[in-house]
């Protein structure tokens, strides 16, 4: 039976994955996602901050999340191929 990875090792791997995923986003996409999901700002507040429409904020969030999903699925596929070899 394989040993269960230590929490520090898992956290380090998670950190690497997050860095890879973030690399696929523009600075603006990262800022919009951060302000919305981590700082708790509404779409209207973010729009006012960047002097853009609320629709532009929503479009940016949607594009960023789509890009993260695609990148995550690609990494997951690569990982699964690695694990089966």
N, C-alpha and C positions, 0 to 999 in steps of 0.2 A: 504494500500500500504506500502511495506517495505521501510525503509529509505535506501538511497544510502550510501554505506560505505565511510568513509572519506579517503582522499588520503593517509594519514599516515598509516591507517589500511591496505589499499590495498598494500602499499609498504612493510609493515612488513610481510604480507602474502606471497608476491612475494619473499621476502628475504628468508623466511623459505623454500619455494619450491625450490629456487635455491640451497640452502644449501643441501637439500635432494638429488637433482639431482647431484650435485658435489660429494657427498659422494660415488656415484657409480663409479667414475672414479679414475684411478690410478693417482699418482702424475705426471707421465710422460705424460699421456693423457691430464691432465689439462694444463701442461706446453705447449704442442704442440698446443692445441686449443687456449690458450692465445696468444702465439707468433704469430699464424697465423691470428686469427680473431680480436684481440684487439691491438696488437703491429704492425701488418701489415707486418710481415716477410713472405717471399716467402717460398715455400717448400724446395727449394735449400738452402736457408739461414738457415732454421731450421735444415736441414740435416747436414750442415757443423758444426753448433753449437753443435749438439749432436754426431757428428762423426758416422752418420748412412746414409743409402741411402735415396734418395728422395722418392723412392717407400715405404720405411719403414715409412717415415713421412706420406705419403698418407694413408697407411694401418692403422696407429695409429689414424689419424683424422677420417677415416671412421668408425673404431671400436668404437671410443669415441662417435661420433654422433649417431651411432646405439644404443649404450647403453643409451645415454641420451633420445633418442626417446622412447625406450622401457620403461624406468623408468617414463617418462612424461605421456605416455599413461596409464600406470598402476596407477599413481597418479590421473589422470583424471577420470579413471573408478571408483576408490575408492571414489572420490569426488562426482561423479554423483550418485553413490549408496547412499551415505550419504545424498545428497540433496533430493532424492526421498523417503527416510524413514521418 
